[in-house]
Amino acid sequence: MSRALTAALLALLATPAFAEKPVAIGLTPFTFADTSGEVRDQAKLHSDRLARMGEVLEKELASNDQFAVAKFSCGNDPCPADELLPRARDSGKRYVVVGAVQKTSTLVLWATVDVLDAATGKTVLHRWITFRGDTDEAWDRTARFIGKAINTGFAG
């Protein structure tokens, strides 16, 4: 095949009409547990931070053209395991992101995140992240880190 013909074919395949669609990925609400034993009730603060974490993570994932990100919920979250994958498949998701945050002390928190293949149920990416500080900045930074890990460490 001539170079001109090869170049023309590659240019044609690179046009939007032939470009592969972004992969549908569902982002479930993360769960939260506070096992720090702190006396002060921080439930509202943590609920707000968890919601913001989801927003920051969604924004980070959406910054990558490989994913079509959509919030995904069963309505009674956390979504029971036996409902999660069938609902994801039925809604057209190829992958589902699930995660949890746990506060173990005033300074130490951890997050775990998994990307599951909706068709097989297999974990295609798992990250366990510790972070220091129960602050808006620490939670936001962790959400961005998770998003980057998914965007760069996982080829949909």
PyMOL commands that set and color helices and strands:
alter all, ss='L'
color gray80, all
select helices_A, chain A and resi 3-13+43-62+81-90+136-153
alter helices_A, ss='H'
color red, helices_A
select strands_A, chain A and resi 23-27+31-34+67-71+95-103+108-117+123-132
alter strands_A, ss='S'
color yellow, strands_A
deselect
rebuild
show_as cartoon
